[in-house]
């Protein structure tokens, strides 16, 4: 591991005498997630200037070199012959066999492992930005991708290049085929990608890996790492056919990432889910840090291009944090990410001081999360959000209302057929003037007419437009947003699926 600067602040340590007052503020803030917010402009712009610009887009386009593009398409086609991410046999036997023949690459570096229902990718990106700001070389593995499969494996904050992705696949392919021949089922698409990520991180090499589960936890392919920090973002109902029908049942699966003696960073959870997590932590002698108790959001204010936060970490308070992402849910993701990084550095255990606050400010100000309330066009404003379940939709609707103030908002929705579409649409009904239903190119996409039938029940016939082609849907929504001379205050929100958002991004000239 390379030499790294001292991550701790040289100023006076946190004053414990203020702890009770701060604790009361955090509990109040966590109990009520809709505080009165003041709009600030000059302050946020000043902070943004001091801290630097947000990260680059980091959503790669197709390779410019025709030969590289051809080779990447061959790899993608090869991967597509395997079980997709919605078809799986709950076991880590195959990925363990692959790790064994590869020489256990996942044990070459420490890891931070992230599970939960919503917010995993944004939290992973924040953790990555914080670690990178302290000069640690990072590897990040997230899913699904927005536009390119290469996004899933990142080194030093950026997706690996197409050439490296191809090379990594070719390097492990003989071992993949060896495992395929010895197992009842071939390795799945996700299992092969997980093997590629762990091999790429070991080859780099990285100082720390930030790994997001694909689904669940216990039997997820990523769960062959020994994460010294286990992060659990908010648990809600999703993938109920595989994980369980209550938050508690889902939590049982997700608690499987907690390892012996680890630190568990818990976002605010439903009571029954929290009880499951705490019980598992006790069984494994793990240390638990809970949002609203040991850490949290002390205050937040809407700012130009994002929000201004004061975060209570495990070691003390961090103020004047500019986060260029929208919504209360992202503020809570930031608190979780900060606590995870503090835990990784031993804050709250070996160290009681705060990390260097200027480094923390710089890191958060540079965070980006493509497809998460991402503005991709102005006049009218077009926003993309990858919400795909009711909880995600509620968070996105609240954030849009708080941060944008549209006079007329048109929704473009393309959903997957295996989701709670009614609950999703009901969350957006109060803020959409009209909705354009469509479908993406995935085989999992819900038929536009089927989606329209549900939308009519929620919105009424007069507020629903059907455009099966996404490009036509975008055009129709922009036209609707511009009606009645509301051009300046109108907006379009594209949502329903990561795939819908990714395809809309391409159509709108991003990536």
C-alpha positions as CSV (number, residue, x, y, z in Angstrom):
1,X,0.0,0.0,0.0
2,X,1.3,3.5,-0.9
3,X,2.0,6.2,1.6
4,X,-1.0,8.3,2.4
5,X,-1.5,11.6,4.2
6,X,-2.9,11.7,7.8
7,X,-6.7,11.6,7.3
8,X,-7.3,13.3,10.6
9,X,-7.9,17.0,11.3
10,X,-5.1,18.8,13.1
11,X,-7.5,21.3,14.7
12,X,-9.1,20.8,18.1
13,X,-10.9,17.5,18.5
14,X,-14.6,17.3,18.8
15,X,-15.9,18.8,22.1
16,X,-17.8,16.1,23.9
17,X,-19.5,18.7,26.0
18,X,-21.6,19.6,23.0
19,X,-22.7,16.0,22.4
20,X,-26.0,16.0,24.1
21,X,-27.3,19.2,22.2
22,X,-26.0,17.8,18.9
23,X,-27.6,14.4,19.6
24,X,-31.0,16.0,20.2
25,X,-30.7,17.9,17.0
26,X,-29.9,14.8,15.0
27,X,-32.8,12.8,16.6
28,X,-35.2,15.7,15.7
29,X,-33.9,15.8,12.2
30,X,-34.0,12.1,11.7
31,X,-37.5,11.8,13.1
32,X,-38.8,14.5,10.7
33,X,-37.3,14.2,7.3
34,X,-39.1,17.3,6.0
35,X,-37.6,20.3,7.9
36,X,-38.2,23.9,6.8
37,X,-35.5,24.6,4.2
38,X,-34.0,28.0,3.3
39,X,-32.9,28.6,-0.2
40,X,-29.3,29.8,-0.3
41,X,-27.5,30.9,-3.4
42,X,-24.3,33.0,-2.8
43,X,-23.0,30.7,-0.1
44,X,-23.4,27.5,-2.1
45,X,-21.8,29.1,-5.1
46,X,-18.8,30.2,-3.0
47,X,-18.4,26.7,-1.5
48,X,-18.6,25.2,-4.9
49,X,-15.9,27.5,-6.2
50,X,-13.6,26.7,-3.2
51,X,-14.1,23.0,-3.4
52,X,-13.8,22.4,-7.1
53,X,-16.0,21.2,-9.8
54,X,-18.0,17.9,-9.7
55,X,-16.6,14.8,-11.3
56,X,-16.7,14.3,-15.0
57,X,-19.7,12.4,-16.5
58,X,-17.9,9.0,-16.3
59,X,-20.6,7.3,-18.3
60,X,-18.6,5.9,-21.2
61,X,-19.7,5.9,-24.8
62,X,-19.0,3.2,-27.3
63,X,-15.3,2.9,-28.1
64,X,-14.2,5.2,-31.0
65,X,-11.8,2.5,-32.4
66,X,-13.9,0.1,-34.6
67,X,-11.7,-2.8,-33.7
68,X,-12.0,-2.2,-29.9
69,X,-15.8,-1.7,-30.3
70,X,-16.0,-5.0,-32.2
71,X,-14.1,-6.8,-29.5
72,X,-16.3,-5.3,-26.8
73,X,-19.4,-6.3,-28.6
74,X,-18.1,-9.9,-28.8
75,X,-17.5,-9.9,-25.0
76,X,-21.0,-8.5,-24.5
77,X,-22.5,-11.1,-26.7
78,X,-20.6,-13.9,-24.9
79,X,-21.8,-12.6,-21.5
80,X,-25.4,-12.4,-22.9
81,X,-25.4,-16.2,-23.4
82,X,-25.4,-16.6,-19.6
83,X,-28.2,-16.3,-17.1
84,X,-29.3,-12.7,-16.8
85,X,-29.5,-10.9,-13.5
86,X,-33.1,-11.9,-12.8
87,X,-32.4,-15.6,-13.2
88,X,-30.3,-17.1,-10.4
89,X,-29.8,-20.0,-8.2
90,X,-29.2,-18.8,-4.6
91,X,-25.7,-20.0,-3.9
92,X,-22.1,-18.7,-3.7
93,X,-20.7,-22.1,-4.7
94,X,-19.9,-21.1,-8.3
95,X,-18.3,-17.7,-7.4
96,X,-16.3,-19.4,-4.6
97,X,-15.0,-21.9,-7.1
98,X,-14.0,-19.2,-9.5
99,X,-12.2,-17.2,-6.8
100,X,-10.4,-20.4,-5.8
101,X,-9.0,-21.1,-9.3
102,X,-8.1,-17.4,-9.7
103,X,-6.1,-17.4,-6.5
104,X,-8.5,-15.6,-4.2
105,X,-8.0,-12.1,-5.7
106,X,-10.8,-10.6,-3.5
107,X,-8.5,-11.1,-0.5
108,X,-5.8,-8.9,-1.9
109,X,-7.3,-5.6,-0.5
110,X,-9.7,-4.5,2.2
111,X,-13.3,-3.9,1.2
112,X,-16.4,-1.9,2.1
113,X,-19.5,-3.9,1.3
114,X,-22.9,-2.2,0.6
115,X,-26.4,-3.6,0.6
116,X,-29.9,-2.2,1.0
117,X,-32.8,-1.4,-1.3
118,X,-32.3,2.1,-2.5
119,X,-29.3,4.4,-2.6
120,X,-26.6,1.8,-2.9
121,X,-24.9,3.2,-6.0
122,X,-25.0,6.9,-4.9
123,X,-23.6,5.9,-1.5
124,X,-20.8,3.8,-3.1
125,X,-19.9,6.8,-5.3
126,X,-19.7,9.0,-2.2
127,X,-17.5,6.5,-0.3
128,X,-15.3,6.2,-3.3
129,X,-14.9,10.0,-3.6
130,X,-14.1,10.3,0.1
131,X,-11.4,7.5,0.0
132,X,-9.9,9.0,-3.2
133,X,-9.7,12.4,-1.6
134,X,-7.4,10.8,1.0
135,X,-5.1,9.5,-1.8
136,X,-6.3,5.9,-1.5
137,X,-6.5,4.0,-4.8
138,X,-10.0,2.7,-5.1
139,X,-11.9,0.0,-7.0
140,X,-15.7,0.3,-7.2
141,X,-18.1,-2.4,-8.3
142,X,-21.8,-1.3,-8.8
143,X,-24.8,-2.4,-10.8
144,X,-26.8,-2.2,-12.9
145,X,-25.1,0.1,-15.5
146,X,-26.7,3.2,-17.0
147,X,-25.3,3.0,-20.5
148,X,-22.2,0.7,-20.8
149,X,-21.4,-2.5,-19.0
150,X,-17.9,-1.2,-18.4
151,X,-19.4,1.3,-15.9
152,X,-19.8,-1.5,-13.4
153,X,-16.0,-1.8,-12.7
154,X,-14.3,1.5,-11.8
155,X,-10.7,2.2,-10.9
156,X,-9.6,5.6,-9.4
157,X,-13.2,6.9,-9.8
158,X,-13.6,6.2,-13.4
159,X,-14.9,3.1,-15.4
160,X,-12.2,0.9,-16.7
161,X,-11.5,1.4,-20.4
162,X,-13.0,-0.9,-23.0
163,X,-9.6,-2.3,-23.8
164,X,-9.0,-3.2,-20.1
165,X,-12.5,-4.6,-19.8
166,X,-11.9,-6.9,-22.8
167,X,-8.4,-7.9,-21.5
168,X,-9.8,-8.8,-18.1
169,X,-12.5,-10.9,-19.6
170,X,-10.1,-12.7,-21.8
171,X,-7.7,-13.3,-18.8
172,X,-10.3,-15.0,-16.7
173,X,-12.3,-16.7,-19.5
174,X,-10.3,-20.0,-19.3
175,X,-11.0,-20.2,-15.6
176,X,-14.6,-19.4,-16.0
177,X,-15.0,-22.3,-18.5
178,X,-13.2,-24.5,-16.0
179,X,-15.7,-23.7,-13.3
180,X,-18.6,-24.0,-15.8
181,X,-17.5,-27.6,-16.5
182,X,-17.4,-28.5,-12.8
183,X,-20.7,-27.1,-11.6
184,X,-24.4,-28.0,-12.1
185,X,-25.0,-24.5,-13.6
186,X,-22.8,-22.2,-15.6
187,X,-21.6,-19.0,-14.0
188,X,-24.2,-16.3,-14.5
189,X,-23.6,-12.9,-16.2
190,X,-23.4,-11.2,-12.8
191,X,-21.0,-13.9,-11.4
192,X,-18.6,-13.5,-14.3
193,X,-18.6,-9.7,-14.0
194,X,-18.0,-10.0,-10.2
195,X,-15.0,-12.2,-10.9
196,X,-13.7,-9.7,-13.4
197,X,-14.1,-6.9,-10.9
198,X,-12.2,-8.7,-8.2
199,X,-9.5,-9.7,-10.6
200,X,-9.1,-6.2,-12.0
201,X,-8.9,-4.7,-8.5
202,X,-6.1,-7.2,-7.5
203,X,-4.3,-6.5,-10.8
204,X,-4.4,-2.7,-10.4
205,X,-3.8,-3.1,-7.4
206,X,-6.2,-1.0,-5.3
207,X,-5.9,0.1,-1.7
208,X,-9.6,-0.5,-1.0
209,X,-12.6,-1.9,-2.9
210,X,-16.1,-0.4,-2.6
211,X,-18.5,-3.2,-3.5
212,X,-22.3,-3.0,-4.0
213,X,-24.3,-6.2,-3.9
214,X,-26.4,-7.2,-6.9
215,X,-29.4,-8.6,-4.9
216,X,-29.9,-9.5,-1.3
217,X,-26.6,-10.3,0.5
218,X,-26.2,-13.8,1.9
219,X,-26.0,-15.6,-1.5
220,X,-25.1,-12.6,-3.6
221,X,-22.1,-13.2,-5.8
222,X,-20.2,-10.3,-4.2
223,X,-20.4,-12.0,-0.8
224,X,-17.1,-13.7,-1.0
225,X,-15.3,-10.7,0.3
226,X,-14.5,-10.0,4.0
227,X,-15.8,-6.5,4.2
228,X,-14.3,-4.8,7.3
229,X,-17.2,-2.3,6.9
230,X,-20.7,-3.4,6.0
231,X,-23.1,-0.7,4.9
232,X,-26.8,-1.1,4.9
233,X,-28.8,1.6,3.0
234,X,-32.6,1.9,3.7
235,X,-34.4,-1.4,3.3
236,X,-37.8,-1.4,1.6
237,X,-39.9,-3.8,-0.5
238,X,-38.3,-4.8,-3.7
239,X,-37.5,-8.2,-5.3
240,X,-40.1,-9.6,-2.9
241,X,-40.4,-12.8,-5.0
242,X,-36.8,-13.6,-4.0
243,X,-36.0,-11.8,-0.8
244,X,-39.2,-11.8,1.2
245,X,-42.5,-9.9,1.5
246,X,-41.6,-7.8,4.6
247,X,-38.7,-5.6,5.5
248,X,-37.7,-8.1,8.2
249,X,-37.6,-11.0,5.8
250,X,-35.6,-8.9,3.3
251,X,-33.2,-7.8,6.1
252,X,-32.4,-11.5,6.9
253,X,-30.9,-11.9,3.4
254,X,-29.2,-8.5,3.4
255,X,-27.6,-9.1,6.9
256,X,-25.6,-11.9,5.3
257,X,-22.9,-9.4,4.3
258,X,-22.0,-8.7,8.0
259,X,-18.8,-10.5,8.8
260,X,-17.2,-11.5,12.1
261,X,-15.9,-8.4,14.0
262,X,-16.9,-5.9,11.2
263,X,-18.3,-2.5,11.7
264,X,-21.9,-2.2,10.5
265,X,-23.1,1.2,9.3
266,X,-26.9,1.3,9.4
267,X,-29.0,3.9,7.6
268,X,-32.3,4.6,9.2
269,X,-34.4,1.4,8.8
270,X,-37.9,0.1,9.5
271,X,-38.0,-1.1,13.1
272,X,-38.4,-4.8,12.2
273,X,-35.5,-4.6,9.7
274,X,-33.3,-2.8,12.2
275,X,-34.0,-5.6,14.8
276,X,-32.8,-8.2,12.4
277,X,-29.6,-6.3,11.6
278,X,-28.8,-5.7,15.2
279,X,-29.4,-9.3,16.2
280,X,-27.0,-10.5,13.4
281,X,-24.4,-7.9,14.5
282,X,-24.5,-9.3,18.1
283,X,-24.1,-12.8,16.8
284,X,-21.0,-11.8,14.9
285,X,-19.5,-9.5,17.5
286,X,-19.8,-6.6,15.0
287,X,-19.8,-3.0,16.0
288,X,-22.9,-1.0,14.9
289,X,-23.2,2.6,14.0
290,X,-26.8,3.8,13.5
291,X,-28.1,6.8,11.6
292,X,-29.9,9.1,14.0
293,X,-27.9,7.8,17.0
294,X,-24.1,7.5,16.4
295,X,-24.2,9.6,13.2
296,X,-26.7,11.5,11.0
297,X,-27.7,14.7,9.2
298,X,-27.6,17.6,11.7
299,X,-28.9,20.1,9.2
300,X,-29.5,20.6,5.5
301,X,-30.5,23.6,3.3
302,X,-31.4,23.7,-0.4
303,X,-28.5,25.2,-2.4
304,X,-28.0,26.1,-6.0
305,X,-27.1,22.9,-7.8
306,X,-27.5,20.7,-4.7
307,X,-27.6,21.2,-0.9
308,X,-25.6,22.5,2.0
309,X,-25.1,20.0,4.9
310,X,-23.9,19.7,8.4
311,X,-23.1,16.1,9.1
312,X,-22.6,14.4,12.4
313,X,-20.0,11.8,12.0
314,X,-18.7,9.1,14.3
315,X,-15.9,11.4,15.5
316,X,-17.6,14.8,15.5
317,X,-19.3,17.4,13.3
318,X,-18.5,18.4,9.8
319,X,-20.1,21.6,8.6
320,X,-20.3,23.6,5.3
321,X,-20.5,20.4,3.2
322,X,-21.8,21.2,-0.3
323,X,-23.3,18.2,-2.0
324,X,-24.1,18.6,-5.7
325,X,-27.0,16.1,-5.6
326,X,-30.7,16.8,-4.9
327,X,-33.0,15.5,-2.2
328,X,-33.1,14.6,1.5
329,X,-32.4,11.0,0.6
330,X,-29.0,12.0,-0.9
331,X,-28.2,13.9,2.3
332,X,-28.8,10.8,4.3
333,X,-26.7,8.8,1.8
334,X,-23.9,11.3,2.4
335,X,-24.2,10.7,6.2
336,X,-24.0,7.0,5.7
337,X,-21.0,7.3,3.3
338,X,-19.1,9.5,5.8
339,X,-19.7,7.2,8.7
340,X,-18.5,4.2,6.5
341,X,-15.3,6.0,5.7
342,X,-14.7,7.0,9.3
343,X,-15.2,3.4,10.3
344,X,-12.7,2.3,7.7
345,X,-10.2,4.7,9.2
346,X,-11.0,3.6,12.7
347,X,-12.9,6.6,13.8
348,X,-15.1,5.8,16.7
349,X,-12.9,3.0,17.8
350,X,-9.1,3.6,17.6
351,X,-9.6,7.3,16.8
352,X,-12.0,9.8,18.3
353,X,-11.0,12.8,16.1
354,X,-12.7,14.0,13.0
355,X,-11.2,13.4,9.6
356,X,-9.7,16.5,7.9
357,X,-12.8,18.6,7.2
358,X,-11.4,20.4,4.1
359,X,-10.7,17.1,2.4
360,X,-14.2,15.9,3.3
361,X,-15.7,19.1,1.7
362,X,-13.6,18.7,-1.4
363,X,-14.7,15.1,-1.8
364,X,-18.4,15.7,-1.4
365,X,-18.4,18.7,-3.7
366,X,-16.9,16.5,-6.5
367,X,-19.5,13.7,-6.2
368,X,-21.7,12.8,-9.2
369,X,-24.3,10.1,-9.6
370,X,-25.5,9.8,-13.2
371,X,-29.1,9.0,-13.6
372,X,-30.0,10.1,-10.1
373,X,-32.0,13.4,-10.5
374,X,-29.6,14.3,-13.2
375,X,-30.3,17.4,-15.3
376,X,-29.5,16.6,-18.9
377,X,-31.2,19.5,-20.8
378,X,-32.5,23.0,-20.2
379,X,-35.4,24.9,-21.7
380,X,-37.4,22.9,-20.9
381,X,-35.5,21.2,-18.1
382,X,-35.2,17.4,-18.5
383,X,-34.3,15.4,-15.4
384,X,-33.4,11.7,-15.3
385,X,-34.0,9.5,-12.3
386,X,-33.5,5.8,-12.0
387,X,-36.2,5.2,-9.4
388,X,-37.9,1.9,-10.0
389,X,-39.8,1.0,-6.8
390,X,-42.3,3.0,-4.7
391,X,-39.7,4.0,-2.0
392,X,-37.4,5.4,-4.7
393,X,-40.3,7.2,-6.4
394,X,-41.4,8.8,-3.2
395,X,-37.8,10.1,-2.5
396,X,-37.5,11.4,-6.1
397,X,-40.9,13.1,-6.0
398,X,-40.0,14.9,-2.8
399,X,-36.7,15.9,-4.1
400,X,-38.1,17.3,-7.4
401,X,-40.7,19.3,-5.5
402,X,-38.1,20.7,-3.1
403,X,-35.3,21.5,-5.5
404,X,-36.9,22.5,-8.8
405,X,-40.2,24.2,-8.3
406,X,-41.6,23.3,-11.8
407,X,-44.9,25.0,-12.7
408,X,-45.7,22.1,-14.9
409,X,-44.0,18.7,-14.8
410,X,-44.5,15.9,-17.3
411,X,-43.5,12.4,-16.5
412,X,-42.0,9.9,-18.9
413,X,-42.2,6.4,-17.4
414,X,-40.9,3.1,-18.8
415,X,-40.9,0.4,-16.1
416,X,-40.0,-3.2,-15.8
417,X,-42.8,-5.8,-15.6
418,X,-41.7,-7.3,-12.3
419,X,-42.0,-4.1,-10.2
420,X,-44.8,-2.6,-8.1
421,X,-45.8,-0.3,-10.9
422,X,-49.1,0.9,-9.3
423,X,-47.3,1.9,-6.1
424,X,-44.6,3.6,-8.2
425,X,-47.1,5.6,-10.2
426,X,-49.1,6.6,-7.1
427,X,-46.0,8.2,-5.7
428,X,-45.6,10.5,-8.7
429,X,-49.3,11.2,-9.3
430,X,-49.4,14.4,-7.1
431,X,-46.5,16.0,-9.0
432,X,-47.1,15.0,-12.7
433,X,-49.4,17.2,-14.7
434,X,-49.5,14.5,-17.3
435,X,-47.6,11.2,-17.9
436,X,-46.2,9.7,-21.1
437,X,-45.9,6.0,-20.8
438,X,-43.4,4.1,-22.9
439,X,-41.1,1.1,-22.8
440,X,-37.4,0.6,-23.1
441,X,-35.6,-2.0,-25.2
442,X,-35.1,-4.6,-22.4
443,X,-36.9,-7.9,-22.6
444,X,-38.0,-7.1,-19.0
445,X,-39.8,-3.9,-20.0
446,X,-43.5,-3.7,-19.3
447,X,-45.6,-3.3,-22.4
448,X,-46.5,0.3,-22.9
449,X,-50.2,-0.5,-23.3
450,X,-50.2,-2.6,-20.1
451,X,-48.4,0.3,-18.3
452,X,-51.0,2.7,-19.7
453,X,-53.9,0.7,-18.3
454,X,-52.4,1.0,-14.8
455,X,-51.6,4.7,-15.4
456,X,-55.2,5.5,-16.4
457,X,-56.4,4.0,-13.1
458,X,-54.0,6.2,-11.2
459,X,-54.0,9.4,-13.3
460,X,-57.3,9.3,-15.2
461,X,-57.6,8.9,-19.0
462,X,-57.1,12.6,-19.8
463,X,-53.6,12.8,-18.2
464,X,-52.1,9.7,-19.9
465,X,-50.3,9.6,-23.3
466,X,-49.0,6.4,-24.8
467,X,-45.9,6.4,-26.9
468,X,-44.3,2.9,-27.2
469,X,-41.0,4.3,-28.7
470,X,-38.9,6.1,-26.1
471,X,-37.7,8.8,-28.6
472,X,-41.3,9.6,-29.4
473,X,-42.2,9.7,-25.7
474,X,-39.4,12.2,-25.0
475,X,-40.6,14.4,-27.9
476,X,-44.2,14.2,-26.8
477,X,-43.2,15.1,-23.2
478,X,-41.1,18.1,-24.2
479,X,-44.0,19.3,-26.3
480,X,-46.5,18.9,-23.4
481,X,-44.1,20.7,-21.1
482,X,-43.9,23.7,-23.4
483,X,-47.7,24.1,-23.7
484,X,-49.7,27.0,-22.3
485,X,-46.8,29.5,-22.4
486,X,-45.1,27.8,-19.4
487,X,-41.9,27.2,-21.2
488,X,-39.7,28.8,-18.5
489,X,-41.1,26.9,-15.6
490,X,-41.8,23.5,-17.2
491,X,-40.0,20.3,-16.8
492,X,-39.8,16.7,-17.8
493,X,-38.8,13.8,-15.5
494,X,-37.8,10.5,-17.1
495,X,-37.9,7.6,-14.7
496,X,-39.1,4.0,-14.0
497,X,-36.0,2.0,-14.8
498,X,-32.2,2.3,-15.0
499,X,-32.5,1.0,-18.6
500,X,-35.1,3.7,-19.5
501,X,-32.8,6.4,-18.0
502,X,-29.7,5.1,-19.8
503,X,-31.5,5.0,-23.2
504,X,-32.9,8.5,-22.6
505,X,-29.5,9.7,-21.8
506,X,-28.2,8.5,-25.1
507,X,-31.1,10.0,-27.0
508,X,-30.5,13.3,-25.3
509,X,-26.9,13.3,-26.3
510,X,-25.2,12.3,-23.1
511,X,-22.4,9.8,-23.2
